[in-house]
Amino acid sequence: MAVGIVGIVLALPAGVPGLILGPIAYFLGRSAMGRIDASRGAVGGRGTAVTGWVTGVIATAVGAVVTLLWLILIFEAMSSPSSG
């Protein structure tokens, strides 16, 4: 869950950290859910695992959108003629 939250926070200004941390949070959450399910109730924390999984998906999506916006801005700045 913490990796997903950090991914979302860092993805908002930069984008790329969300693309890196989002999938990590996703797979950590899915792995934890699998271990919890395999324990047949002996291990708790399913809500936290689901939250980690969901925040990983959100961080990846936000990171992708913000990165795309940054790339559009950079390419637009490079293609516009310079005045001078």
PDB file of N, CA, C and O in Angstrom:
ATOM      1  N   MET A   1       0.833  -1.180   0.000  1.00  0.00           N
ATOM      2  CA  MET A   1       0.000   0.000   0.000  1.00  0.00           C
ATOM      3  C   MET A   1       0.879   1.246   0.000  1.00  0.00           C
ATOM      4  O   MET A   1       0.598   2.202  -0.722  1.00  0.00           O
ATOM      5  N   ALA A   2       1.926   1.242   0.794  1.00  0.00           N
ATOM      6  CA  ALA A   2       2.798   2.413   0.884  1.00  0.00           C
ATOM      7  C   ALA A   2       3.463   2.718  -0.455  1.00  0.00           C
ATOM      8  O   ALA A   2       3.590   3.882  -0.834  1.00  0.00           O
ATOM      9  N   VAL A   3       3.884   1.689  -1.164  1.00  0.00           N
ATOM     10  CA  VAL A   3       4.527   1.890  -2.467  1.00  0.00           C
ATOM     11  C   VAL A   3       3.533   2.521  -3.438  1.00  0.00           C
ATOM     12  O   VAL A   3       3.912   3.395  -4.218  1.00  0.00           O
ATOM     13  N   GLY A   4       2.288   2.103  -3.407  1.00  0.00           N
ATOM     14  CA  GLY A   4       1.267   2.673  -4.273  1.00  0.00           C
ATOM     15  C   GLY A   4       0.985   4.128  -3.955  1.00  0.00           C
ATOM     16  O   GLY A   4       0.823   4.946  -4.860  1.00  0.00           O
ATOM     17  N   ILE A   5       0.927   4.452  -2.681  1.00  0.00           N
ATOM     18  CA  ILE A   5       0.670   5.842  -2.282  1.00  0.00           C
ATOM     19  C   ILE A   5       1.829   6.734  -2.701  1.00  0.00           C
ATOM     20  O   ILE A   5       1.617   7.819  -3.243  1.00  0.00           O
ATOM     21  N   VAL A   6       3.045   6.283  -2.452  1.00  0.00           N
ATOM     22  CA  VAL A   6       4.216   7.055  -2.868  1.00  0.00           C
ATOM     23  C   VAL A   6       4.241   7.190  -4.391  1.00  0.00           C
ATOM     24  O   VAL A   6       4.606   8.242  -4.915  1.00  0.00           O
ATOM     25  N   GLY A   7       3.856   6.140  -5.092  1.00  0.00           N
ATOM     26  CA  GLY A   7       3.791   6.199  -6.549  1.00  0.00           C
ATOM     27  C   GLY A   7       2.811   7.246  -7.039  1.00  0.00           C
ATOM     28  O   GLY A   7       3.101   7.975  -7.988  1.00  0.00           O
ATOM     29  N   ILE A   8       1.657   7.326  -6.401  1.00  0.00           N
ATOM     30  CA  ILE A   8       0.661   8.332  -6.788  1.00  0.00           C
ATOM     31  C   ILE A   8       1.189   9.735  -6.510  1.00  0.00           C
ATOM     32  O   ILE A   8       1.081  10.626  -7.353  1.00  0.00           O
ATOM     33  N   VAL A   9       1.758   9.924  -5.330  1.00  0.00           N
ATOM     34  CA  VAL A   9       2.256  11.253  -4.947  1.00  0.00           C
ATOM     35  C   VAL A   9       3.370  11.707  -5.887  1.00  0.00           C
ATOM     36  O   VAL A   9       3.401  12.868  -6.296  1.00  0.00           O
ATOM     37  N   LEU A  10       4.273  10.811  -6.228  1.00  0.00           N
ATOM     38  CA  LEU A  10       5.374  11.182  -7.113  1.00  0.00           C
ATOM     39  C   LEU A  10       4.955  11.231  -8.578  1.00  0.00           C
ATOM     40  O   LEU A  10       5.601  11.904  -9.382  1.00  0.00           O
ATOM     41  N   ALA A  11       3.901  10.538  -8.927  1.00  0.00           N
ATOM     42  CA  ALA A  11       3.438  10.537 -10.320  1.00  0.00           C
ATOM     43  C   ALA A  11       2.759  11.852 -10.685  1.00  0.00           C
ATOM     44  O   ALA A  11       2.777  12.249 -11.850  1.00  0.00           O
ATOM     45  N   LEU A  12       2.171  12.523  -9.725  1.00  0.00           N
ATOM     46  CA  LEU A  12       1.451  13.758 -10.043  1.00  0.00           C
ATOM     47  C   LEU A  12       2.359  14.829 -10.634  1.00  0.00           C
ATOM     48  O   LEU A  12       1.980  15.432 -11.639  1.00  0.00           O
ATOM     49  N   PRO A  13       3.542  15.103 -10.069  1.00  0.00           N
ATOM     50  CA  PRO A  13       4.377  16.118 -10.703  1.00  0.00           C
ATOM     51  C   PRO A  13       5.274  15.582 -11.819  1.00  0.00           C
ATOM     52  O   PRO A  13       5.572  16.312 -12.764  1.00  0.00           O
ATOM     53  N   ALA A  14       5.706  14.330 -11.730  1.00  0.00           N
ATOM     54  CA  ALA A  14       6.728  13.852 -12.660  1.00  0.00           C
ATOM     55  C   ALA A  14       6.229  12.782 -13.627  1.00  0.00           C
ATOM     56  O   ALA A  14       6.644  12.776 -14.786  1.00  0.00           O
ATOM     57  N   GLY A  15       5.370  11.895 -13.199  1.00  0.00           N
ATOM     58  CA  GLY A  15       4.843  10.864 -14.081  1.00  0.00           C
ATOM     59  C   GLY A  15       5.617   9.561 -14.046  1.00  0.00           C
ATOM     60  O   GLY A  15       5.050   8.510 -13.747  1.00  0.00           O
ATOM     61  N   VAL A  16       6.894   9.616 -14.344  1.00  0.00           N
ATOM     62  CA  VAL A  16       7.700   8.402 -14.468  1.00  0.00           C
ATOM     63  C   VAL A  16       7.760   7.585 -13.166  1.00  0.00           C
ATOM     64  O   VAL A  16       7.691   6.358 -13.230  1.00  0.00           O
ATOM     65  N   PRO A  17       7.885   8.215 -11.996  1.00  0.00           N
ATOM     66  CA  PRO A  17       7.894   7.391 -10.772  1.00  0.00           C
ATOM     67  C   PRO A  17       6.617   6.560 -10.605  1.00  0.00           C
ATOM     68  O   PRO A  17       6.666   5.459 -10.057  1.00  0.00           O
ATOM     69  N   GLY A  18       5.502   7.066 -11.062  1.00  0.00           N
ATOM     70  CA  GLY A  18       4.263   6.297 -11.007  1.00  0.00           C
ATOM     71  C   GLY A  18       4.307   5.089 -11.921  1.00  0.00           C
ATOM     72  O   GLY A  18       3.749   4.038 -11.606  1.00  0.00           O
ATOM     73  N   LEU A  19       4.980   5.248 -13.067  1.00  0.00           N
ATOM     74  CA  LEU A  19       5.121   4.128 -13.988  1.00  0.00           C
ATOM     75  C   LEU A  19       6.053   3.052 -13.435  1.00  0.00           C
ATOM     76  O   LEU A  19       5.959   1.888 -13.824  1.00  0.00           O
ATOM     77  N   ILE A  20       6.938   3.435 -12.543  1.00  0.00           N
ATOM     78  CA  ILE A  20       7.857   2.473 -11.934  1.00  0.00           C
ATOM     79  C   ILE A  20       7.249   1.855 -10.680  1.00  0.00           C
ATOM     80  O   ILE A  20       7.238   0.634 -10.525  1.00  0.00           O
ATOM     81  N   LEU A  21       6.743   2.706  -9.783  1.00  0.00           N
ATOM     82  CA  LEU A  21       6.233   2.220  -8.497  1.00  0.00           C
ATOM     83  C   LEU A  21       4.846   1.598  -8.597  1.00  0.00           C
ATOM     84  O   LEU A  21       4.506   0.719  -7.805  1.00  0.00           O
ATOM     85  N   GLY A  22       4.046   2.038  -9.554  1.00  0.00           N
ATOM     86  CA  GLY A  22       2.694   1.504  -9.708  1.00  0.00           C
ATOM     87  C   GLY A  22       2.663  -0.001  -9.936  1.00  0.00           C
ATOM     88  O   GLY A  22       1.979  -0.713  -9.201  1.00  0.00           O
ATOM     89  N   PRO A  23       3.386  -0.503 -10.935  1.00  0.00           N
ATOM     90  CA  PRO A  23       3.391  -1.957 -11.143  1.00  0.00           C
ATOM     91  C   PRO A  23       3.982  -2.737  -9.970  1.00  0.00           C
ATOM     92  O   PRO A  23       3.556  -3.856  -9.687  1.00  0.00           O
ATOM     93  N   ILE A  24       4.961  -2.145  -9.290  1.00  0.00           N
ATOM     94  CA  ILE A  24       5.526  -2.815  -8.109  1.00  0.00           C
ATOM     95  C   ILE A  24       4.450  -2.972  -7.048  1.00  0.00           C
ATOM     96  O   ILE A  24       4.292  -4.053  -6.481  1.00  0.00           O
ATOM     97  N   ALA A  25       3.703  -1.900  -6.773  1.00  0.00           N
ATOM     98  CA  ALA A  25       2.624  -1.961  -5.786  1.00  0.00           C
ATOM     99  C   ALA A  25       1.543  -2.940  -6.218  1.00  0.00           C
ATOM    100  O   ALA A  25       0.998  -3.677  -5.396  1.00  0.00           O
ATOM    101  N   TYR A  26       1.235  -2.945  -7.510  1.00  0.00           N
ATOM    102  CA  TYR A  26       0.224  -3.864  -8.027  1.00  0.00           C
ATOM    103  C   TYR A  26       0.621  -5.315  -7.745  1.00  0.00           C
ATOM    104  O   TYR A  26      -0.167  -6.084  -7.194  1.00  0.00           O
ATOM    105  N   PHE A  27       1.833  -5.681  -8.122  1.00  0.00           N
ATOM    106  CA  PHE A  27       2.259  -7.069  -7.957  1.00  0.00           C
ATOM    107  C   PHE A  27       2.461  -7.443  -6.489  1.00  0.00           C
ATOM    108  O   PHE A  27       2.213  -8.587  -6.106  1.00  0.00           O
ATOM    109  N   LEU A  28       2.907  -6.497  -5.665  1.00  0.00           N
ATOM    110  CA  LEU A  28       3.013  -6.781  -4.232  1.00  0.00           C
ATOM    111  C   LEU A  28       1.636  -7.027  -3.624  1.00  0.00           C
ATOM    112  O   LEU A  28       1.463  -7.942  -2.819  1.00  0.00           O
ATOM    113  N   GLY A  29       0.657  -6.210  -4.008  1.00  0.00           N
ATOM    114  CA  GLY A  29      -0.706  -6.389  -3.504  1.00  0.00           C
ATOM    115  C   GLY A  29      -1.317  -7.701  -3.960  1.00  0.00           C
ATOM    116  O   GLY A  29      -1.941  -8.408  -3.169  1.00  0.00           O
ATOM    117  N   ARG A  30      -1.138  -8.030  -5.245  1.00  0.00           N
ATOM    118  CA  ARG A  30      -1.683  -9.299  -5.765  1.00  0.00           C
ATOM    119  C   ARG A  30      -1.005 -10.490  -5.101  1.00  0.00           C
ATOM    120  O   ARG A  30      -1.663 -11.480  -4.782  1.00  0.00           O
ATOM    121  N   SER A  31       0.294 -10.403  -4.893  1.00  0.00           N
ATOM    122  CA  SER A  31       1.027 -11.489  -4.241  1.00  0.00           C
ATOM    123  C   SER A  31       0.548 -11.671  -2.805  1.00  0.00           C
ATOM    124  O   SER A  31       0.344 -12.796  -2.351  1.00  0.00           O
ATOM    125  N   ALA A  32       0.371 -10.571  -2.100  1.00  0.00           N
ATOM    126  CA  ALA A  32      -0.113 -10.652  -0.716  1.00  0.00           C
ATOM    127  C   ALA A  32      -1.518 -11.241  -0.668  1.00  0.00           C
ATOM    128  O   ALA A  32      -1.833 -12.033   0.220  1.00  0.00           O
ATOM    129  N   MET A  33      -2.364 -10.855  -1.622  1.00  0.00           N
ATOM    130  CA  MET A  33      -3.715 -11.419  -1.641  1.00  0.00           C
ATOM    131  C   MET A  33      -3.669 -12.922  -1.886  1.00  0.00           C
ATOM    132  O   MET A  33      -4.450 -13.669  -1.297  1.00  0.00           O
ATOM    133  N   GLY A  34      -2.776 -13.363  -2.733  1.00  0.00           N
ATOM    134  CA  GLY A  34      -2.637 -14.796  -2.975  1.00  0.00           C
ATOM    135  C   GLY A  34      -2.181 -15.550  -1.734  1.00  0.00           C
ATOM    136  O   GLY A  34      -2.684 -16.632  -1.434  1.00  0.00           O
ATOM    137  N   ARG A  35      -1.223 -14.970  -1.016  1.00  0.00           N
ATOM    138  CA  ARG A  35      -0.756 -15.615   0.216  1.00  0.00           C
ATOM    139  C   ARG A  35      -1.843 -15.628   1.290  1.00  0.00           C
ATOM    140  O   ARG A  35      -1.973 -16.592   2.045  1.00  0.00           O
ATOM    141  N   ILE A  36      -2.621 -14.549   1.347  1.00  0.00           N
ATOM    142  CA  ILE A  36      -3.715 -14.482   2.323  1.00  0.00           C
ATOM    143  C   ILE A  36      -4.775 -15.520   1.991  1.00  0.00           C
ATOM    144  O   ILE A  36      -5.273 -16.209   2.881  1.00  0.00           O
ATOM    145  N   ASP A  37      -5.118 -15.633   0.725  1.00  0.00           N
ATOM    146  CA  ASP A  37      -6.108 -16.629   0.312  1.00  0.00           C
ATOM    147  C   ASP A  37      -5.604 -18.049   0.571  1.00  0.00           C
ATOM    148  O   ASP A  37      -6.377 -18.920   0.970  1.00  0.00           O
ATOM    149  N   ALA A  38      -4.317 -18.281   0.345  1.00  0.00           N
ATOM    150  CA  ALA A  38      -3.748 -19.613   0.550  1.00  0.00           C
ATOM    151  C   ALA A  38      -3.704 -19.994   2.028  1.00  0.00           C
ATOM    152  O   ALA A  38      -3.695 -21.179   2.360  1.00  0.00           O
ATOM    153  N   SER A  39      -3.676 -19.002   2.915  1.00  0.00           N
ATOM    154  CA  SER A  39      -3.601 -19.298   4.348  1.00  0.00           C
ATOM    155  C   SER A  39      -4.950 -19.705   4.932  1.00  0.00           C
ATOM    156  O   SER A  39      -5.025 -20.158   6.074  1.00  0.00           O
ATOM    157  N   ARG A  40      -6.007 -19.543   4.155  1.00  0.00           N
ATOM    158  CA  ARG A  40      -7.371 -19.901   4.586  1.00  0.00           C
ATOM    159  C   ARG A  40      -7.769 -19.252   5.915  1.00  0.00           C
ATOM    160  O   ARG A  40      -8.304 -19.899   6.815  1.00  0.00           O
ATOM    161  N   GLY A  41      -7.489 -17.954   6.002  1.00  0.00           N
ATOM    162  CA  GLY A  41      -7.919 -17.199   7.171  1.00  0.00           C
ATOM    163  C   GLY A  41      -6.901 -17.080   8.282  1.00  0.00           C
ATOM    164  O   GLY A  41      -7.140 -16.355   9.248  1.00  0.00           O
ATOM    165  N   ALA A  42      -5.782 -17.758   8.185  1.00  0.00           N
ATOM    166  CA  ALA A  42      -4.772 -17.676   9.243  1.00  0.00           C
ATOM    167  C   ALA A  42      -4.018 -16.348   9.191  1.00  0.00           C
ATOM    168  O   ALA A  42      -3.535 -15.865  10.215  1.00  0.00           O
ATOM    169  N   VAL A  43      -3.918 -15.764   8.006  1.00  0.00           N
ATOM    170  CA  VAL A  43      -3.217 -14.496   7.836  1.00  0.00           C
ATOM    171  C   VAL A  43      -4.239 -13.437   7.472  1.00  0.00           C
ATOM    172  O   VAL A  43      -5.053 -13.637   6.571  1.00  0.00           O
ATOM    173  N   GLY A  44      -4.202 -12.304   8.174  1.00  0.00           N
ATOM    174  CA  GLY A  44      -5.124 -11.206   7.899  1.00  0.00           C
ATOM    175  C   GLY A  44      -4.477 -10.165   7.004  1.00  0.00           C
ATOM    176  O   GLY A  44      -3.380 -10.376   6.488  1.00  0.00           O
ATOM    177  N   GLY A  45      -5.148  -9.055   6.822  1.00  0.00           N
ATOM    178  CA  GLY A  45      -4.612  -7.950   6.053  1.00  0.00           C
ATOM    179  C   GLY A  45      -5.067  -7.897   4.610  1.00  0.00           C
ATOM    180  O   GLY A  45      -4.434  -7.246   3.779  1.00  0.00           O
ATOM    181  N   ARG A  46      -6.147  -8.568   4.311  1.00  0.00           N
ATOM    182  CA  ARG A  46      -6.627  -8.570   2.926  1.00  0.00           C
ATOM    183  C   ARG A  46      -7.007  -7.162   2.467  1.00  0.00           C
ATOM    184  O   ARG A  46      -6.768  -6.807   1.313  1.00  0.00           O
ATOM    185  N   GLY A  47      -7.588  -6.368   3.341  1.00  0.00           N
ATOM    186  CA  GLY A  47      -7.973  -5.001   2.972  1.00  0.00           C
ATOM    187  C   GLY A  47      -6.770  -4.156   2.597  1.00  0.00           C
ATOM    188  O   GLY A  47      -6.828  -3.376   1.647  1.00  0.00           O
ATOM    189  N   THR A  48      -5.692  -4.305   3.330  1.00  0.00           N
ATOM    190  CA  THR A  48      -4.466  -3.579   3.019  1.00  0.00           C
ATOM    191  C   THR A  48      -3.884  -4.053   1.695  1.00  0.00           C
ATOM    192  O   THR A  48      -3.392  -3.246   0.907  1.00  0.00           O
ATOM    193  N   ALA A  49      -3.938  -5.351   1.448  1.00  0.00           N
ATOM    194  CA  ALA A  49      -3.428  -5.902   0.192  1.00  0.00           C
ATOM    195  C   ALA A  49      -4.247  -5.393  -0.993  1.00  0.00           C
ATOM    196  O   ALA A  49      -3.687  -5.042  -2.032  1.00  0.00           O
ATOM    197  N   VAL A  50      -5.561  -5.352  -0.840  1.00  0.00           N
ATOM    198  CA  VAL A  50      -6.422  -4.833  -1.908  1.00  0.00           C
ATOM    199  C   VAL A  50      -6.132  -3.355  -2.135  1.00  0.00           C
ATOM    200  O   VAL A  50      -6.089  -2.896  -3.276  1.00  0.00           O
ATOM    201  N   THR A  51      -5.933  -2.611  -1.052  1.00  0.00           N
ATOM    202  CA  THR A  51      -5.607  -1.192  -1.180  1.00  0.00           C
ATOM    203  C   THR A  51      -4.294  -1.004  -1.921  1.00  0.00           C
ATOM    204  O   THR A  51      -4.185  -0.109  -2.759  1.00  0.00           O
ATOM    205  N   GLY A  52      -3.297  -1.826  -1.632  1.00  0.00           N
ATOM    206  CA  GLY A  52      -2.026  -1.763  -2.341  1.00  0.00           C
ATOM    207  C   GLY A  52      -2.185  -2.060  -3.814  1.00  0.00           C
ATOM    208  O   GLY A  52      -1.579  -1.404  -4.660  1.00  0.00           O
ATOM    209  N   TRP A  53      -3.000  -3.049  -4.116  1.00  0.00           N
ATOM    210  CA  TRP A  53      -3.257  -3.425  -5.505  1.00  0.00           C
ATOM    211  C   TRP A  53      -3.936  -2.273  -6.251  1.00  0.00           C
ATOM    212  O   TRP A  53      -3.541  -1.933  -7.366  1.00  0.00           O
ATOM    213  N   VAL A  54      -4.943  -1.686  -5.640  1.00  0.00           N
ATOM    214  CA  VAL A  54      -5.692  -0.596  -6.279  1.00  0.00           C
ATOM    215  C   VAL A  54      -4.823   0.654  -6.427  1.00  0.00           C
ATOM    216  O   VAL A  54      -4.842   1.293  -7.479  1.00  0.00           O
ATOM    217  N   THR A  55      -4.066   1.009  -5.392  1.00  0.00           N
ATOM    218  CA  THR A  55      -3.207   2.187  -5.510  1.00  0.00           C
ATOM    219  C   THR A  55      -2.120   1.970  -6.564  1.00  0.00           C
ATOM    220  O   THR A  55      -1.672   2.928  -7.194  1.00  0.00           O
ATOM    221  N   GLY A  56      -1.696   0.733  -6.757  1.00  0.00           N
ATOM    222  CA  GLY A  56      -0.743   0.438  -7.819  1.00  0.00           C
ATOM    223  C   GLY A  56      -1.327   0.703  -9.194  1.00  0.00           C
ATOM    224  O   GLY A  56      -0.657   1.256 -10.066  1.00  0.00           O
ATOM    225  N   VAL A  57      -2.575   0.307  -9.383  1.00  0.00           N
ATOM    226  CA  VAL A  57      -3.253   0.565 -10.662  1.00  0.00           C
ATOM    227  C   VAL A  57      -3.415   2.061 -10.880  1.00  0.00           C
ATOM    228  O   VAL A  57      -3.172   2.560 -11.979  1.00  0.00           O
ATOM    229  N   ILE A  58      -3.821   2.776  -9.843  1.00  0.00           N
ATOM    230  CA  ILE A  58      -4.022   4.228  -9.947  1.00  0.00           C
ATOM    231  C   ILE A  58      -2.696   4.929 -10.224  1.00  0.00           C
ATOM    232  O   ILE A  58      -2.632   5.814 -11.078  1.00  0.00           O
ATOM    233  N   ALA A  59      -1.637   4.544  -9.513  1.00  0.00           N
ATOM    234  CA  ALA A  59      -0.321   5.167  -9.725  1.00  0.00           C
ATOM    235  C   ALA A  59       0.164   4.943 -11.147  1.00  0.00           C
ATOM    236  O   ALA A  59       0.744   5.844 -11.753  1.00  0.00           O
ATOM    237  N   THR A  60      -0.066   3.756 -11.683  1.00  0.00           N
ATOM    238  CA  THR A  60       0.349   3.471 -13.057  1.00  0.00           C
ATOM    239  C   THR A  60      -0.433   4.334 -14.044  1.00  0.00           C
ATOM    240  O   THR A  60       0.143   4.895 -14.976  1.00  0.00           O
ATOM    241  N   ALA A  61      -1.732   4.439 -13.842  1.00  0.00           N
ATOM    242  CA  ALA A  61      -2.566   5.241 -14.746  1.00  0.00           C
ATOM    243  C   ALA A  61      -2.197   6.722 -14.671  1.00  0.00           C
ATOM    244  O   ALA A  61      -2.051   7.381 -15.700  1.00  0.00           O
ATOM    245  N   VAL A  62      -2.049   7.239 -13.468  1.00  0.00           N
ATOM    246  CA  VAL A  62      -1.690   8.656 -13.307  1.00  0.00           C
ATOM    247  C   VAL A  62      -0.306   8.903 -13.895  1.00  0.00           C
ATOM    248  O   VAL A  62      -0.086   9.901 -14.582  1.00  0.00           O
ATOM    249  N   GLY A  63       0.622   7.995 -13.627  1.00  0.00           N
ATOM    250  CA  GLY A  63       1.970   8.137 -14.183  1.00  0.00           C
ATOM    251  C   GLY A  63       1.972   8.151 -15.696  1.00  0.00           C
ATOM    252  O   GLY A  63       2.709   8.925 -16.307  1.00  0.00           O
ATOM    253  N   ALA A  64       1.155   7.305 -16.313  1.00  0.00           N
ATOM    254  CA  ALA A  64       1.085   7.252 -17.767  1.00  0.00           C
ATOM    255  C   ALA A  64       0.512   8.549 -18.345  1.00  0.00           C
ATOM    256  O   ALA A  64       1.028   9.077 -19.330  1.00  0.00           O
ATOM    257  N   VAL A  65      -0.540   9.050 -17.736  1.00  0.00           N
ATOM    258  CA  VAL A  65      -1.170  10.280 -18.239  1.00  0.00           C
ATOM    259  C   VAL A  65      -0.238  11.472 -18.070  1.00  0.00           C
ATOM    260  O   VAL A  65      -0.079  12.269 -18.994  1.00  0.00           O
ATOM    261  N   VAL A  66       0.375  11.600 -16.905  1.00  0.00           N
ATOM    262  CA  VAL A  66       1.262  12.740 -16.655  1.00  0.00           C
ATOM    263  C   VAL A  66       2.501  12.658 -17.545  1.00  0.00           C
ATOM    264  O   VAL A  66       2.949  13.679 -18.067  1.00  0.00           O
ATOM    265  N   THR A  67       3.053  11.476 -17.724  1.00  0.00           N
ATOM    266  CA  THR A  67       4.202  11.323 -18.612  1.00  0.00           C
ATOM    267  C   THR A  67       3.835  11.703 -20.040  1.00  0.00           C
ATOM    268  O   THR A  67       4.610  12.375 -20.719  1.00  0.00           O
ATOM    269  N   LEU A  68       2.682  11.287 -20.493  1.00  0.00           N
ATOM    270  CA  LEU A  68       2.225  11.648 -21.828  1.00  0.00           C
ATOM    271  C   LEU A  68       2.079  13.163 -21.969  1.00  0.00           C
ATOM    272  O   LEU A  68       2.481  13.735 -22.982  1.00  0.00           O
ATOM    273  N   LEU A  69       1.507  13.810 -20.956  1.00  0.00           N
ATOM    274  CA  LEU A  69       1.363  15.266 -21.005  1.00  0.00           C
ATOM    275  C   LEU A  69       2.723  15.955 -21.054  1.00  0.00           C
ATOM    276  O   LEU A  69       2.907  16.907 -21.812  1.00  0.00           O
ATOM    277  N   TRP A  70       3.680  15.479 -20.247  1.00  0.00           N
ATOM    278  CA  TRP A  70       5.025  16.050 -20.271  1.00  0.00           C
ATOM    279  C   TRP A  70       5.669  15.872 -21.636  1.00  0.00           C
ATOM    280  O   TRP A  70       6.295  16.798 -22.151  1.00  0.00           O
ATOM    281  N   LEU A  71       5.522  14.696 -22.226  1.00  0.00           N
ATOM    282  CA  LEU A  71       6.109  14.460 -23.543  1.00  0.00           C
ATOM    283  C   LEU A  71       5.486  15.371 -24.605  1.00  0.00           C
ATOM    284  O   LEU A  71       6.186  15.889 -25.475  1.00  0.00           O
ATOM    285  N   ILE A  72       4.177  15.561 -24.529  1.00  0.00           N
ATOM    286  CA  ILE A  72       3.512  16.471 -25.472  1.00  0.00           C
ATOM    287  C   ILE A  72       4.046  17.888 -25.305  1.00  0.00           C
ATOM    288  O   ILE A  72       4.328  18.563 -26.295  1.00  0.00           O
ATOM    289  N   LEU A  73       4.186  18.343 -24.064  1.00  0.00           N
ATOM    290  CA  LEU A  73       4.710  19.688 -23.818  1.00  0.00           C
ATOM    291  C   LEU A  73       6.142  19.830 -24.309  1.00  0.00           C
ATOM    292  O   LEU A  73       6.490  20.854 -24.897  1.00  0.00           O
ATOM    293  N   ILE A  74       6.971  18.833 -24.081  1.00  0.00           N
ATOM    294  CA  ILE A  74       8.370  18.897 -24.513  1.00  0.00           C
ATOM    295  C   ILE A  74       8.455  18.920 -26.037  1.00  0.00           C
ATOM    296  O   ILE A  74       9.182  19.734 -26.606  1.00  0.00           O
ATOM    297  N   PHE A  75       7.716  18.032 -26.698  1.00  0.00           N
ATOM    298  CA  PHE A  75       7.754  18.001 -28.159  1.00  0.00           C
ATOM    299  C   PHE A  75       7.171  19.262 -28.767  1.00  0.00           C
ATOM    300  O   PHE A  75       7.642  19.725 -29.806  1.00  0.00           O
ATOM    301  N   GLU A  76       6.166  19.817 -28.140  1.00  0.00           N
ATOM    302  CA  GLU A  76       5.583  21.074 -28.624  1.00  0.00           C
ATOM    303  C   GLU A  76       6.592  22.210 -28.481  1.00  0.00           C
ATOM    304  O   GLU A  76       6.716  23.043 -29.378  1.00  0.00           O
ATOM    305  N   ALA A  77       7.299  22.249 -27.380  1.00  0.00           N
ATOM    306  CA  ALA A  77       8.305  23.298 -27.172  1.00  0.00           C
ATOM    307  C   ALA A  77       9.455  23.148 -28.154  1.00  0.00           C
ATOM    308  O   ALA A  77      10.001  24.146 -28.624  1.00  0.00           O
ATOM    309  N   MET A  78       9.828  21.922 -28.467  1.00  0.00           N
ATOM    310  CA  MET A  78      10.918  21.698 -29.412  1.00  0.00           C
ATOM    311  C   MET A  78      10.519  22.029 -30.842  1.00  0.00           C
ATOM    312  O   MET A  78      11.360  22.443 -31.640  1.00  0.00           O
ATOM    313  N   SER A  79       9.260  21.854 -31.168  1.00  0.00           N
ATOM    314  CA  SER A  79       8.834  22.067 -32.549  1.00  0.00           C
ATOM    315  C   SER A  79       8.442  23.503 -32.849  1.00  0.00           C
ATOM    316  O   SER A  79       8.383  23.886 -34.017  1.00  0.00           O
ATOM    317  N   SER A  80       8.173  24.306 -31.832  1.00  0.00           N
ATOM    318  CA  SER A  80       7.778  25.694 -32.100  1.00  0.00           C
ATOM    319  C   SER A  80       9.013  26.506 -32.460  1.00  0.00           C
ATOM    320  O   SER A  80      10.082  26.318 -31.879  1.00  0.00           O
ATOM    321  N   PRO A  81       8.858  27.415 -33.428  1.00  0.00           N
ATOM    322  CA  PRO A  81      10.010  28.207 -33.853  1.00  0.00           C
ATOM    323  C   PRO A  81      10.437  29.180 -32.756  1.00  0.00           C
ATOM    324  O   PRO A  81       9.609  29.758 -32.053  1.00  0.00           O
ATOM    325  N   SER A  82      11.720  29.337 -32.637  1.00  0.00           N
ATOM    326  CA  SER A  82      12.221  30.254 -31.614  1.00  0.00           C
ATOM    327  C   SER A  82      12.242  31.672 -32.170  1.00  0.00           C
ATOM    328  O   SER A  82      12.558  31.891 -33.339  1.00  0.00           O
ATOM    329  N   SER A  83      11.904  32.615 -31.326  1.00  0.00           N
ATOM    330  CA  SER A  83      11.895  34.004 -31.753  1.00  0.00           C
ATOM    331  C   SER A  83      13.247  34.621 -31.393  1.00  0.00           C
ATOM    332  O   SER A  83      13.803  34.332 -30.333  1.00  0.00           O
ATOM    333  N   GLY A  84      13.751  35.434 -32.239  1.00  0.00           N
ATOM    334  CA  GLY A  84      15.010  36.041 -31.872  1.00  0.00           C
ATOM    335  C   GLY A  84      15.770  36.537 -32.968  1.00  0.00           C
ATOM    336  O   GLY A  84      16.860  37.075 -32.772  1.00  0.00           O
TER     337      GLY A  84
END
